[in-house]
Amino acid sequence: MENLVNTQQLRSWYQGKKVFLTGHTGFKGAWLLSWLRLLGATVKGYALPPAYDQGLFSLLEPLREGQSVLGDIRDREKLTAALQDFKPDYVFHLAAQPLVRYSYAEPAQTFEVNVAGTANLLEAVHRMDHPCATVVITTDKVYENKEQDILYRENDVLGGYDPYSASKACTELVVSSFRNSFFPAARFDQHGHALASARAGNVIGGGDWSTDRILPDIVRALQAGKAIPVRNPSAVRPWQHVLEPLHGYLLLGGLLYQDPARYGSAYNLGPLPEDHLTVQQLVETAIGSWDSGAWENLQQPGQPHEAGLLKLDISKAISELGWKPGLNAEEAIRWTIDWYRQPVSQQADYCIQQINQYQAL
């Protein structure tokens, strides 16, 4: 049986290549940094300092060879200098303000980081005299959510109720504008730049300590022996383990580098339709994996709006990228809980163990 991940193919694309990774100090960025290092890539990261002392990046000292620039994505001059000095073969743009509830508190900052920050990066790529493939990471929340039981496709209308979702929809418009204005596939031989975006669902996995995210909230409560606070138990989300979209990013980047005309577009990355779970199902599965715990419903009238129903159609990624989910929802939750149950001294090694385990699926 063919493996889910063709590690030999990924290594042929990334070994010895230079990868510029924004947001490398964050949750997903640190996991991607680890995987790229395992594939033999030379990585230069650009991001703010880690937000949490116990976050994953802080545990990855053995894998943090190469360059790490601490800077704000809104600092155009610093970002441009960091990228153009490196001349990467690949760019993965993960730096963002990623939290829905925080976007209500800081809406202007959310738009500045997610929209203007992306424009800063793509302008730097445009001005770089070196061919590369760029993958911009957005979110499943870029669609105009009708709160209906439908699967959103890449050509559906973009929108966003809350500032975070709207900022990510705007980010997709920035990507489309730069692709049409500066990186058209028909003139690739002149500019040498390929551009795509990836829209991932709700990602879970070890090393995430962000506020107002359900898995960190679950783990903090379980570790403290307290009831898990749940704001929207009936909300449905496309939950997936962090390694699932990262595999998609790596596939998309490699294919985009080979054939920019074919792969220069947007791709949804999420679970299979039967693996879209409610928050309550997620919480109860996590409690089962932990072997103890309880939860309490803290839903209140008048709390900031969060989508109640959101599902993705992933058929394009399956047919065009050859990507597909390797873990069902229960397995993704168990892998995540297993990570948090490791001693802190072993969590970095456990990341590598889980990447190798995923590559062997």
C-alpha positions, 0 to 999 in steps of 0.5 A: 500500500502506498504511503500517504506521504511520499517523503522521498518526493518531498526531500527531492523538492526541499533538500538543499533548498532555501526556505523563507518561513514567516511566523516560524515562532508560532504554533504551526510555524514551529511544526513546519520548521521542524519538518523542513529541517528534517527534509534537509532544507535551509530555513530562514525564519521571520517572526515576532518573538514567541508569545509563550515561554512554553510554546513549541518554538522555545523547545526546538533548540536542536532544530533551530539551526539557520537564521531566525530574524525577529521582526514585525511583518508590518516592518516593510524595510526589515522584512524586505531586507531579510528576504532579499538577502536570503534569496529563497527558493520557497516562501511560506507565509504563516505570520498572522494575527490568528485569533477571532476573539482578539480581532474584536479587541484589536480590529485595525491591528488585525487588518494591518498584520494580515492584509498589509503584512501580506502585501509587504511580503509579496512586494518584497518577493516581487522586487527580489531578482530570484525565482521562487514559489510562494504559498500564503496561508489563510484560513477556512473562514475566508468564505461568506458563511451562510451558516448552512450545511454546505461544503465551501469550495475555492470559487465560492464568494469570499466574506467575513463577519468578524474582523479576523475572517474579513482580514483573511478574505482581504488577504486572499484578494491581495494574493489574487491581485499580486498574481494577476498584476505581477506574477501571471503564469503566462509570463513566468519566464520573465518574472520567475515567481509562482504564487498560491494560497492554502485555506486550512480548517481548524488546526489542533496539535501539540505546542499550541498555548494560544488564548481562546483556542479550544485545545489549549483551553482543554489542556489547561483545564485538564492539567489543573483538574478543572472543568473545561469552559466551552463557549459554543458546544454546538458549533461545527468545525473542520478539525484536523491535526497540524501535520495534515495542512502542513503536508498540504503546504509542502505538496503545494509548494513543491508542485507550484515550483515545478508547474506554476501555471497549473498550481497557482491558485487557492486550495482548501485543506481540511478533514473528510466530510464525516470528520466535521465535529461539534465542539462538544464532540471534540471536548468529550473525545479529548476527555476520553483520551485524557481518561478524566475530566469534565466540561461546562457550558459557558455560552452567554447571550451577547458574546462576540459572534463566532460561526456556528457551522463551517465545512470545507470541500477538499476535492480540489486538493485531493484531485490536483495535489494528490493530498488527502487526510491521514488521520480521522478526527478521533486520531487527530485528537488522540495525537494532540492529547498524547503530545501534551501528556509528554514531559516537557523535556521530551516534547521536542523529540515527540514532535519529530516522532509524530512527524516520522509517524505521520510520514509512515502512514 
